[in-house]
Amino acid sequence: MRTVISAGRCRACRIQRMTCARGNAARLGFADRATFVAGDWAAALAGAFDLIVSNPPYVPSREIGELEAEVRTFDPRAALDGG
């Protein structure tokens, strides 16, 4: 998303894959305009924002076992399990 929006700053608050996200930001040339925060996303997003993009867990717990293996074994369960 950050590569599409050329102006401004980006804040990410995802605990899983934080090292990967930081590396991607550096590799793509916007690490100086990105902030990564581990913790409660609502607390991390205090203040005014022009745009918030979210990809919360969305698979019902009872359906996790039915996912294709490449999804079920690739993504952390916390990224999939929406309760």
Secondary structure, 3 states (H helix, E strand, C coil): CCCCCCCCCEEECCCCCHHHHHHHHHHHCCHHHEEECCCCHHHHCCCCCCCCCCCCCCECHHHHHHCCHHHHHHCCHHHHECC
